[in-house]
Each structure stands twice: as C-alpha cells, then as structure tokens.
Amino acid sequence: MVFDGEAAASLVKELRLSFNSGKTRSYEWRISQVKAFLKMVVEQEDQIVEALRSDLARPPLETVVYE
C-alpha cells in the first residue's frame, strides 16, 4: 500500500467525517480508544522495542522503562 497525497487526503476526509459525527465526544468512546491503544502497545511491545533498537539504537530496557 502506498501512502501518497491522495491517500492522505482520503484519510483526513474520513477522520473529519468521524469527528464531525460527534461519536468521538463521549467519555465512553474515548476510554474505549485508550484501552484499545494500550492493548495494542502491550501486544506489539516486542516489535516496538525492536523498531526503536533498529532505528535509534535504543537499548530494550531503556525503551520499556522510558517509552
């Protein structure tokens, strides 16, 4: 998949429609998004640690403690 200007414009349009619908205003929706993000970070921790090691030479312990 290529993320070019057209893809970016389409994504922005989709996000604006979602925001303008009002669904992002509720506390419950925002909490569900934070929980989903936390779950994703926990599930992908190894890949995140490896990416930071590969890209920035960040030691794994430093990544886990500080990031």
mmCIF file of the N, C-alpha and C atoms, coordinates in Angstrom:
data_MODEL
# 
_entry.id   MODEL 
# 
loop_
_atom_site.group_PDB 
_atom_site.id 
_atom_site.type_symbol 
_atom_site.label_atom_id 
_atom_site.label_alt_id 
_atom_site.label_comp_id 
_atom_site.label_asym_id 
_atom_site.label_entity_id 
_atom_site.label_seq_id 
_atom_site.pdbx_PDB_ins_code 
_atom_site.Cartn_x 
_atom_site.Cartn_y 
_atom_site.Cartn_z 
_atom_site.occupancy 
_atom_site.B_iso_or_equiv 
_atom_site.pdbx_formal_charge 
_atom_site.auth_seq_id 
_atom_site.auth_comp_id 
_atom_site.auth_asym_id 
_atom_site.auth_atom_id 
_atom_site.pdbx_PDB_model_num 
ATOM 1   N N  . MET A 1 1  ? 0.837   -1.181 0.000  1.00 0.00 ? 1  MET A N  1 
ATOM 2   C CA . MET A 1 1  ? 0.000   0.000  0.000  1.00 0.00 ? 1  MET A CA 1 
ATOM 3   C C  . MET A 1 1  ? 0.882   1.245  0.000  1.00 0.00 ? 1  MET A C  1 
ATOM 4   N N  . VAL A 1 2  ? 0.577   2.166  -0.870 1.00 0.00 ? 2  VAL A N  1 
ATOM 5   C CA . VAL A 1 2  ? 1.318   3.413  -0.975 1.00 0.00 ? 2  VAL A CA 1 
ATOM 6   C C  . VAL A 1 2  ? 0.532   4.511  -0.276 1.00 0.00 ? 2  VAL A C  1 
ATOM 7   N N  . PHE A 1 3  ? 1.218   5.242  0.592  1.00 0.00 ? 3  PHE A N  1 
ATOM 8   C CA . PHE A 1 3  ? 0.562   6.350  1.286  1.00 0.00 ? 3  PHE A CA 1 
ATOM 9   C C  . PHE A 1 3  ? 1.035   7.641  0.644  1.00 0.00 ? 3  PHE A C  1 
ATOM 10  N N  . ASP A 1 4  ? 0.271   8.080  -0.331 1.00 0.00 ? 4  ASP A N  1 
ATOM 11  C CA . ASP A 1 4  ? 0.618   9.292  -1.066 1.00 0.00 ? 4  ASP A CA 1 
ATOM 12  C C  . ASP A 1 4  ? -0.340  10.418 -0.692 1.00 0.00 ? 4  ASP A C  1 
ATOM 13  N N  . GLY A 1 5  ? -0.275  11.511 -1.427 1.00 0.00 ? 5  GLY A N  1 
ATOM 14  C CA . GLY A 1 5  ? -1.136  12.660 -1.138 1.00 0.00 ? 5  GLY A CA 1 
ATOM 15  C C  . GLY A 1 5  ? -2.609  12.331 -1.238 1.00 0.00 ? 5  GLY A C  1 
ATOM 16  N N  . GLU A 1 6  ? -2.964  11.507 -2.195 1.00 0.00 ? 6  GLU A N  1 
ATOM 17  C CA . GLU A 1 6  ? -4.369  11.124 -2.362 1.00 0.00 ? 6  GLU A CA 1 
ATOM 18  C C  . GLU A 1 6  ? -4.849  10.276 -1.182 1.00 0.00 ? 6  GLU A C  1 
ATOM 19  N N  . ALA A 1 7  ? -4.022  9.348  -0.741 1.00 0.00 ? 7  ALA A N  1 
ATOM 20  C CA . ALA A 1 7  ? -4.375  8.515  0.408  1.00 0.00 ? 7  ALA A CA 1 
ATOM 21  C C  . ALA A 1 7  ? -4.489  9.369  1.669  1.00 0.00 ? 7  ALA A C  1 
ATOM 22  N N  . ALA A 1 8  ? -3.588  10.329 1.823  1.00 0.00 ? 8  ALA A N  1 
ATOM 23  C CA . ALA A 1 8  ? -3.627  11.218 2.988  1.00 0.00 ? 8  ALA A CA 1 
ATOM 24  C C  . ALA A 1 8  ? -4.903  12.050 2.983  1.00 0.00 ? 8  ALA A C  1 
ATOM 25  N N  . ALA A 1 9  ? -5.265  12.590 1.827  1.00 0.00 ? 9  ALA A N  1 
ATOM 26  C CA . ALA A 1 9  ? -6.482  13.395 1.722  1.00 0.00 ? 9  ALA A CA 1 
ATOM 27  C C  . ALA A 1 9  ? -7.716  12.562 2.042  1.00 0.00 ? 9  ALA A C  1 
ATOM 28  N N  . SER A 1 10 ? -7.735  11.332 1.573  1.00 0.00 ? 10 SER A N  1 
ATOM 29  C CA . SER A 1 10 ? -8.859  10.441 1.846  1.00 0.00 ? 10 SER A CA 1 
ATOM 30  C C  . SER A 1 10 ? -8.959  10.131 3.341  1.00 0.00 ? 10 SER A C  1 
ATOM 31  N N  . LEU A 1 11 ? -7.827  9.878  3.970  1.00 0.00 ? 11 LEU A N  1 
ATOM 32  C CA . LEU A 1 11 ? -7.814  9.598  5.403  1.00 0.00 ? 11 LEU A CA 1 
ATOM 33  C C  . LEU A 1 11 ? -8.284  10.802 6.204  1.00 0.00 ? 11 LEU A C  1 
ATOM 34  N N  . VAL A 1 12 ? -7.813  11.986 5.853  1.00 0.00 ? 12 VAL A N  1 
ATOM 35  C CA . VAL A 1 12 ? -8.228  13.204 6.545  1.00 0.00 ? 12 VAL A CA 1 
ATOM 36  C C  . VAL A 1 12 ? -9.736  13.403 6.398  1.00 0.00 ? 12 VAL A C  1 
ATOM 37  N N  . LYS A 1 13 ? -10.261 13.171 5.208  1.00 0.00 ? 13 LYS A N  1 
ATOM 38  C CA . LYS A 1 13 ? -11.700 13.311 4.978  1.00 0.00 ? 13 LYS A CA 1 
ATOM 39  C C  . LYS A 1 13 ? -12.484 12.347 5.864  1.00 0.00 ? 13 LYS A C  1 
ATOM 40  N N  . GLU A 1 14 ? -12.022 11.096 5.920  1.00 0.00 ? 14 GLU A N  1 
ATOM 41  C CA . GLU A 1 14 ? -12.686 10.083 6.748  1.00 0.00 ? 14 GLU A CA 1 
ATOM 42  C C  . GLU A 1 14 ? -12.636 10.457 8.227  1.00 0.00 ? 14 GLU A C  1 
ATOM 43  N N  . LEU A 1 15 ? -11.493 10.930 8.682  1.00 0.00 ? 15 LEU A N  1 
ATOM 44  C CA . LEU A 1 15 ? -11.354 11.320 10.093 1.00 0.00 ? 15 LEU A CA 1 
ATOM 45  C C  . LEU A 1 15 ? -12.217 12.526 10.427 1.00 0.00 ? 15 LEU A C  1 
ATOM 46  N N  . ARG A 1 16 ? -12.298 13.478 9.521  1.00 0.00 ? 16 ARG A N  1 
ATOM 47  C CA . ARG A 1 16 ? -13.147 14.655 9.765  1.00 0.00 ? 16 ARG A CA 1 
ATOM 48  C C  . ARG A 1 16 ? -14.622 14.273 9.827  1.00 0.00 ? 16 ARG A C  1 
ATOM 49  N N  . LEU A 1 17 ? -15.040 13.370 8.954  1.00 0.00 ? 17 LEU A N  1 
ATOM 50  C CA . LEU A 1 17 ? -16.432 12.904 8.986  1.00 0.00 ? 17 LEU A CA 1 
ATOM 51  C C  . LEU A 1 17 ? -16.737 12.227 10.328 1.00 0.00 ? 17 LEU A C  1 
ATOM 52  N N  . SER A 1 18 ? -15.812 11.404 10.779 1.00 0.00 ? 18 SER A N  1 
ATOM 53  C CA . SER A 1 18 ? -15.997 10.719 12.053 1.00 0.00 ? 18 SER A CA 1 
ATOM 54  C C  . SER A 1 18 ? -16.073 11.723 13.198 1.00 0.00 ? 18 SER A C  1 
ATOM 55  N N  . PHE A 1 19 ? -15.158 12.686 13.209 1.00 0.00 ? 19 PHE A N  1 
ATOM 56  C CA . PHE A 1 19 ? -15.155 13.695 14.264 1.00 0.00 ? 19 PHE A CA 1 
ATOM 57  C C  . PHE A 1 19 ? -16.434 14.533 14.227 1.00 0.00 ? 19 PHE A C  1 
ATOM 58  N N  . ASN A 1 20 ? -16.809 14.969 13.036 1.00 0.00 ? 20 ASN A N  1 
ATOM 59  C CA . ASN A 1 20 ? -17.998 15.816 12.900 1.00 0.00 ? 20 ASN A CA 1 
ATOM 60  C C  . ASN A 1 20 ? -19.293 15.086 13.234 1.00 0.00 ? 20 ASN A C  1 
ATOM 61  N N  . SER A 1 21 ? -19.270 13.758 13.207 1.00 0.00 ? 21 SER A N  1 
ATOM 62  C CA . SER A 1 21 ? -20.467 12.989 13.562 1.00 0.00 ? 21 SER A CA 1 
ATOM 63  C C  . SER A 1 21 ? -20.775 13.089 15.049 1.00 0.00 ? 21 SER A C  1 
ATOM 64  N N  . GLY A 1 22 ? -19.764 13.470 15.843 1.00 0.00 ? 22 GLY A N  1 
ATOM 65  C CA . GLY A 1 22 ? -19.967 13.602 17.285 1.00 0.00 ? 22 GLY A CA 1 
ATOM 66  C C  . GLY A 1 22 ? -19.659 12.345 18.070 1.00 0.00 ? 22 GLY A C  1 
ATOM 67  N N  . LYS A 1 23 ? -19.346 11.248 17.387 1.00 0.00 ? 23 LYS A N  1 
ATOM 68  C CA . LYS A 1 23 ? -19.127 9.998  18.119 1.00 0.00 ? 23 LYS A CA 1 
ATOM 69  C C  . LYS A 1 23 ? -17.889 10.039 19.002 1.00 0.00 ? 23 LYS A C  1 
ATOM 70  N N  . THR A 1 24 ? -16.957 10.932 18.703 1.00 0.00 ? 24 THR A N  1 
ATOM 71  C CA . THR A 1 24 ? -15.731 10.996 19.497 1.00 0.00 ? 24 THR A CA 1 
ATOM 72  C C  . THR A 1 24 ? -15.885 11.837 20.757 1.00 0.00 ? 24 THR A C  1 
ATOM 73  N N  . ARG A 1 25 ? -17.038 12.415 20.960 1.00 0.00 ? 25 ARG A N  1 
ATOM 74  C CA . ARG A 1 25 ? -17.239 13.294 22.117 1.00 0.00 ? 25 ARG A CA 1 
ATOM 75  C C  . ARG A 1 25 ? -17.510 12.551 23.417 1.00 0.00 ? 25 ARG A C  1 
ATOM 76  N N  . SER A 1 26 ? -18.089 11.374 23.318 1.00 0.00 ? 26 SER A N  1 
ATOM 77  C CA . SER A 1 26 ? -18.484 10.697 24.551 1.00 0.00 ? 26 SER A CA 1 
ATOM 78  C C  . SER A 1 26 ? -17.271 10.172 25.319 1.00 0.00 ? 26 SER A C  1 
ATOM 79  N N  . TYR A 1 27 ? -17.386 10.243 26.606 1.00 0.00 ? 27 TYR A N  1 
ATOM 80  C CA . TYR A 1 27 ? -16.351 9.738  27.506 1.00 0.00 ? 27 TYR A CA 1 
ATOM 81  C C  . TYR A 1 27 ? -16.119 8.249  27.256 1.00 0.00 ? 27 TYR A C  1 
ATOM 82  N N  . GLU A 1 28 ? -17.199 7.505  27.071 1.00 0.00 ? 28 GLU A N  1 
ATOM 83  C CA . GLU A 1 28 ? -17.109 6.066  26.873 1.00 0.00 ? 28 GLU A CA 1 
ATOM 84  C C  . GLU A 1 28 ? -16.316 5.732  25.615 1.00 0.00 ? 28 GLU A C  1 
ATOM 85  N N  . TRP A 1 29 ? -16.556 6.470  24.533 1.00 0.00 ? 29 TRP A N  1 
ATOM 86  C CA . TRP A 1 29 ? -15.840 6.210  23.287 1.00 0.00 ? 29 TRP A CA 1 
ATOM 87  C C  . TRP A 1 29 ? -14.349 6.487  23.464 1.00 0.00 ? 29 TRP A C  1 
ATOM 88  N N  . ARG A 1 30 ? -14.023 7.597  24.109 1.00 0.00 ? 30 ARG A N  1 
ATOM 89  C CA . ARG A 1 30 ? -12.614 7.953  24.308 1.00 0.00 ? 30 ARG A CA 1 
ATOM 90  C C  . ARG A 1 30 ? -11.907 6.932  25.191 1.00 0.00 ? 30 ARG A C  1 
ATOM 91  N N  . ILE A 1 31 ? -12.580 6.471  26.240 1.00 0.00 ? 31 ILE A N  1 
ATOM 92  C CA . ILE A 1 31 ? -11.996 5.449  27.117 1.00 0.00 ? 31 ILE A CA 1 
ATOM 93  C C  . ILE A 1 31 ? -11.779 4.159  26.330 1.00 0.00 ? 31 ILE A C  1 
ATOM 94  N N  . SER A 1 32 ? -12.728 3.779  25.488 1.00 0.00 ? 32 SER A N  1 
ATOM 95  C CA . SER A 1 32 ? -12.559 2.555  24.695 1.00 0.00 ? 32 SER A CA 1 
ATOM 96  C C  . SER A 1 32 ? -11.360 2.672  23.758 1.00 0.00 ? 32 SER A C  1 
ATOM 97  N N  . GLN A 1 33 ? -11.112 3.864  23.220 1.00 0.00 ? 33 GLN A N  1 
ATOM 98  C CA . GLN A 1 33 ? -9.970  4.075  22.342 1.00 0.00 ? 33 GLN A CA 1 
ATOM 99  C C  . GLN A 1 33 ? -8.653  3.986  23.110 1.00 0.00 ? 33 GLN A C  1 
ATOM 100 N N  . VAL A 1 34 ? -8.612  4.540  24.302 1.00 0.00 ? 34 VAL A N  1 
ATOM 101 C CA . VAL A 1 34 ? -7.405  4.460  25.122 1.00 0.00 ? 34 VAL A CA 1 
ATOM 102 C C  . VAL A 1 34 ? -7.125  3.008  25.496 1.00 0.00 ? 34 VAL A C  1 
ATOM 103 N N  . LYS A 1 35 ? -8.162  2.261  25.871 1.00 0.00 ? 35 LYS A N  1 
ATOM 104 C CA . LYS A 1 35 ? -7.985  0.849  26.222 1.00 0.00 ? 35 LYS A CA 1 
ATOM 105 C C  . LYS A 1 35 ? -7.508  0.040  25.025 1.00 0.00 ? 35 LYS A C  1 
ATOM 106 N N  . ALA A 1 36 ? -8.056  0.315  23.845 1.00 0.00 ? 36 ALA A N  1 
ATOM 107 C CA . ALA A 1 36 ? -7.627  -0.392 22.636 1.00 0.00 ? 36 ALA A CA 1 
ATOM 108 C C  . ALA A 1 36 ? -6.171  -0.068 22.309 1.00 0.00 ? 36 ALA A C  1 
ATOM 109 N N  . PHE A 1 37 ? -5.783  1.196  22.487 1.00 0.00 ? 37 PHE A N  1 
ATOM 110 C CA . PHE A 1 37 ? -4.397  1.596  22.243 1.00 0.00 ? 37 PHE A CA 1 
ATOM 111 C C  . PHE A 1 37 ? -3.457  0.884  23.214 1.00 0.00 ? 37 PHE A C  1 
ATOM 112 N N  . LEU A 1 38 ? -3.813  0.851  24.485 1.00 0.00 ? 38 LEU A N  1 
ATOM 113 C CA . LEU A 1 38 ? -2.999  0.175  25.487 1.00 0.00 ? 38 LEU A CA 1 
ATOM 114 C C  . LEU A 1 38 ? -2.848  -1.302 25.151 1.00 0.00 ? 38 LEU A C  1 
ATOM 115 N N  . LYS A 1 39 ? -3.936  -1.944 24.753 1.00 0.00 ? 39 LYS A N  1 
ATOM 116 C CA . LYS A 1 39 ? -3.900  -3.360 24.374 1.00 0.00 ? 39 LYS A CA 1 
ATOM 117 C C  . LYS A 1 39 ? -2.947  -3.564 23.194 1.00 0.00 ? 39 LYS A C  1 
ATOM 118 N N  . MET A 1 40 ? -3.007  -2.679 22.198 1.00 0.00 ? 40 MET A N  1 
ATOM 119 C CA . MET A 1 40 ? -2.145  -2.788 21.034 1.00 0.00 ? 40 MET A CA 1 
ATOM 120 C C  . MET A 1 40 ? -0.678  -2.637 21.436 1.00 0.00 ? 40 MET A C  1 
ATOM 121 N N  . VAL A 1 41 ? -0.369  -1.682 22.306 1.00 0.00 ? 41 VAL A N  1 
ATOM 122 C CA . VAL A 1 41 ? 1.014   -1.470 22.742 1.00 0.00 ? 41 VAL A CA 1 
ATOM 123 C C  . VAL A 1 41 ? 1.528   -2.702 23.473 1.00 0.00 ? 41 VAL A C  1 
ATOM 124 N N  . VAL A 1 42 ? 0.722   -3.276 24.346 1.00 0.00 ? 42 VAL A N  1 
ATOM 125 C CA . VAL A 1 42 ? 1.132   -4.475 25.085 1.00 0.00 ? 42 VAL A CA 1 
ATOM 126 C C  . VAL A 1 42 ? 1.362   -5.635 24.118 1.00 0.00 ? 42 VAL A C  1 
ATOM 127 N N  . GLU A 1 43 ? 0.441   -5.816 23.173 1.00 0.00 ? 43 GLU A N  1 
ATOM 128 C CA . GLU A 1 43 ? 0.552   -6.926 22.219 1.00 0.00 ? 43 GLU A CA 1 
ATOM 129 C C  . GLU A 1 43 ? 1.729   -6.751 21.260 1.00 0.00 ? 43 GLU A C  1 
ATOM 130 N N  . GLN A 1 44 ? 2.091   -5.536 20.955 1.00 0.00 ? 44 GLN A N  1 
ATOM 131 C CA . GLN A 1 44 ? 3.149   -5.262 19.983 1.00 0.00 ? 44 GLN A CA 1 
ATOM 132 C C  . GLN A 1 44 ? 4.455   -4.801 20.631 1.00 0.00 ? 44 GLN A C  1 
ATOM 133 N N  . GLU A 1 45 ? 4.594   -5.006 21.925 1.00 0.00 ? 45 GLU A N  1 
ATOM 134 C CA . GLU A 1 45 ? 5.765   -4.499 22.642 1.00 0.00 ? 45 GLU A CA 1 
ATOM 135 C C  . GLU A 1 45 ? 7.075   -4.955 22.011 1.00 0.00 ? 45 GLU A C  1 
ATOM 136 N N  . ASP A 1 46 ? 7.177   -6.222 21.648 1.00 0.00 ? 46 ASP A N  1 
ATOM 137 C CA . ASP A 1 46 ? 8.418   -6.726 21.068 1.00 0.00 ? 46 ASP A CA 1 
ATOM 138 C C  . ASP A 1 46 ? 8.774   -5.996 19.769 1.00 0.00 ? 46 ASP A C  1 
ATOM 139 N N  . GLN A 1 47 ? 7.769   -5.751 18.931 1.00 0.00 ? 47 GLN A N  1 
ATOM 140 C CA . GLN A 1 47 ? 8.018   -5.058 17.671 1.00 0.00 ? 47 GLN A CA 1 
ATOM 141 C C  . GLN A 1 47 ? 8.403   -3.599 17.905 1.00 0.00 ? 47 GLN A C  1 
ATOM 142 N N  . ILE A 1 48 ? 7.791   -2.968 18.891 1.00 0.00 ? 48 ILE A N  1 
ATOM 143 C CA . ILE A 1 48 ? 8.123   -1.571 19.222 1.00 0.00 ? 48 ILE A CA 1 
ATOM 144 C C  . ILE A 1 48 ? 9.555   -1.487 19.737 1.00 0.00 ? 48 ILE A C  1 
ATOM 145 N N  . VAL A 1 49 ? 9.912   -2.387 20.631 1.00 0.00 ? 49 VAL A N  1 
ATOM 146 C CA . VAL A 1 49 ? 11.271  -2.417 21.174 1.00 0.00 ? 49 VAL A CA 1 
ATOM 147 C C  . VAL A 1 49 ? 12.277  -2.637 20.049 1.00 0.00 ? 49 VAL A C  1 
ATOM 148 N N  . GLU A 1 50 ? 11.993  -3.571 19.169 1.00 0.00 ? 50 GLU A N  1 
ATOM 149 C CA . GLU A 1 50 ? 12.903  -3.860 18.058 1.00 0.00 ? 50 GLU A CA 1 
ATOM 150 C C  . GLU A 1 50 ? 13.025  -2.674 17.106 1.00 0.00 ? 50 GLU A C  1 
ATOM 151 N N  . ALA A 1 51 ? 11.923  -2.000 16.821 1.00 0.00 ? 51 ALA A N  1 
ATOM 152 C CA . ALA A 1 51 ? 11.965  -0.836 15.929 1.00 0.00 ? 51 ALA A CA 1 
ATOM 153 C C  . ALA A 1 51 ? 12.813  0.279  16.522 1.00 0.00 ? 51 ALA A C  1 
ATOM 154 N N  . LEU A 1 52 ? 12.662  0.542  17.806 1.00 0.00 ? 52 LEU A N  1 
ATOM 155 C CA . LEU A 1 52 ? 13.463  1.588  18.446 1.00 0.00 ? 52 LEU A CA 1 
ATOM 156 C C  . LEU A 1 52 ? 14.939  1.193  18.546 1.00 0.00 ? 52 LEU A C  1 
ATOM 157 N N  . ARG A 1 53 ? 15.205  -0.104 18.725 1.00 0.00 ? 53 ARG A N  1 
ATOM 158 C CA . ARG A 1 53 ? 16.594  -0.570 18.732 1.00 0.00 ? 53 ARG A CA 1 
ATOM 159 C C  . ARG A 1 53 ? 17.199  -0.408 17.346 1.00 0.00 ? 53 ARG A C  1 
ATOM 160 N N  . SER A 1 54 ? 16.444  -0.819 16.335 1.00 0.00 ? 54 SER A N  1 
ATOM 161 C CA . SER A 1 54 ? 16.926  -0.755 14.959 1.00 0.00 ? 54 SER A CA 1 
ATOM 162 C C  . SER A 1 54 ? 17.096  0.681  14.460 1.00 0.00 ? 54 SER A C  1 
ATOM 163 N N  . ASP A 1 55 ? 16.111  1.526  14.724 1.00 0.00 ? 55 ASP A N  1 
ATOM 164 C CA . ASP A 1 55 ? 16.122  2.895  14.193 1.00 0.00 ? 55 ASP A CA 1 
ATOM 165 C C  . ASP A 1 55 ? 16.998  3.851  15.003 1.00 0.00 ? 55 ASP A C  1 
ATOM 166 N N  . LEU A 1 56 ? 16.974  3.714  16.317 1.00 0.00 ? 56 LEU A N  1 
ATOM 167 C CA . LEU A 1 56 ? 17.630  4.700  17.172 1.00 0.00 ? 56 LEU A CA 1 
ATOM 168 C C  . LEU A 1 56 ? 18.723  4.117  18.072 1.00 0.00 ? 56 LEU A C  1 
ATOM 169 N N  . ALA A 1 57 ? 19.005  2.817  17.900 1.00 0.00 ? 57 ALA A N  1 
ATOM 170 C CA . ALA A 1 57 ? 19.974  2.121  18.749 1.00 0.00 ? 57 ALA A CA 1 
ATOM 171 C C  . ALA A 1 57 ? 19.598  2.236  20.231 1.00 0.00 ? 57 ALA A C  1 
ATOM 172 N N  . ARG A 1 58 ? 18.298  2.249  20.500 1.00 0.00 ? 58 ARG A N  1 
ATOM 173 C CA . ARG A 1 58 ? 17.791  2.367  21.873 1.00 0.00 ? 58 ARG A CA 1 
ATOM 174 C C  . ARG A 1 58 ? 17.836  0.988  22.533 1.00 0.00 ? 58 ARG A C  1 
ATOM 175 N N  . PRO A 1 59 ? 18.492  0.864  23.665 1.00 0.00 ? 59 PRO A N  1 
ATOM 176 C CA . PRO A 1 59 ? 18.522  -0.420 24.375 1.00 0.00 ? 59 PRO A CA 1 
ATOM 177 C C  . PRO A 1 59 ? 17.104  -0.844 24.786 1.00 0.00 ? 59 PRO A C  1 
ATOM 178 N N  . PRO A 1 60 ? 16.823  -2.151 24.728 1.00 0.00 ? 60 PRO A N  1 
ATOM 179 C CA . PRO A 1 60 ? 15.476  -2.633 25.082 1.00 0.00 ? 60 PRO A CA 1 
ATOM 180 C C  . PRO A 1 60 ? 14.993  -2.185 26.460 1.00 0.00 ? 60 PRO A C  1 
ATOM 181 N N  . LEU A 1 61 ? 15.846  -2.261 27.469 1.00 0.00 ? 61 LEU A N  1 
ATOM 182 C CA . LEU A 1 61 ? 15.420  -1.857 28.818 1.00 0.00 ? 61 LEU A CA 1 
ATOM 183 C C  . LEU A 1 61 ? 15.040  -0.387 28.840 1.00 0.00 ? 61 LEU A C  1 
ATOM 184 N N  . GLU A 1 62 ? 15.818  0.447  28.174 1.00 0.00 ? 62 GLU A N  1 
ATOM 185 C CA . GLU A 1 62 ? 15.512  1.878  28.128 1.00 0.00 ? 62 GLU A CA 1 
ATOM 186 C C  . GLU A 1 62 ? 14.163  2.125  27.451 1.00 0.00 ? 62 GLU A C  1 
ATOM 187 N N  . THR A 1 63 ? 13.892  1.381  26.401 1.00 0.00 ? 63 THR A N  1 
ATOM 188 C CA . THR A 1 63 ? 12.613  1.519  25.704 1.00 0.00 ? 63 THR A CA 1 
ATOM 189 C C  . THR A 1 63 ? 11.451  1.184  26.624 1.00 0.00 ? 63 THR A C  1 
ATOM 190 N N  . VAL A 1 64 ? 11.566  0.058  27.303 1.00 0.00 ? 64 VAL A N  1 
ATOM 191 C CA . VAL A 1 64 ? 10.475  -0.390 28.174 1.00 0.00 ? 64 VAL A CA 1 
ATOM 192 C C  . VAL A 1 64 ? 10.272  0.564  29.340 1.00 0.00 ? 64 VAL A C  1 
ATOM 193 N N  . VAL A 1 65 ? 11.355  1.055  29.914 1.00 0.00 ? 65 VAL A N  1 
ATOM 194 C CA . VAL A 1 65 ? 11.259  1.927  31.092 1.00 0.00 ? 65 VAL A CA 1 
ATOM 195 C C  . VAL A 1 65 ? 10.787  3.329  30.716 1.00 0.00 ? 65 VAL A C  1 
ATOM 196 N N  . TYR A 1 66 ? 11.338  3.895  29.645 1.00 0.00 ? 66 TYR A N  1 
ATOM 197 C CA . TYR A 1 66 ? 11.079  5.307  29.346 1.00 0.00 ? 66 TYR A CA 1 
ATOM 198 C C  . TYR A 1 66 ? 10.031  5.557  28.283 1.00 0.00 ? 66 TYR A C  1 
ATOM 199 N N  . GLU A 1 67 ? 9.829   4.651  27.389 1.00 0.00 ? 67 GLU A N  1 
ATOM 200 C CA . GLU A 1 67 ? 8.896   4.896  26.296 1.00 0.00 ? 67 GLU A CA 1 
ATOM 201 C C  . GLU A 1 67 ? 7.541   4.359  26.652 1.00 0.00 ? 67 GLU A C  1 
# 
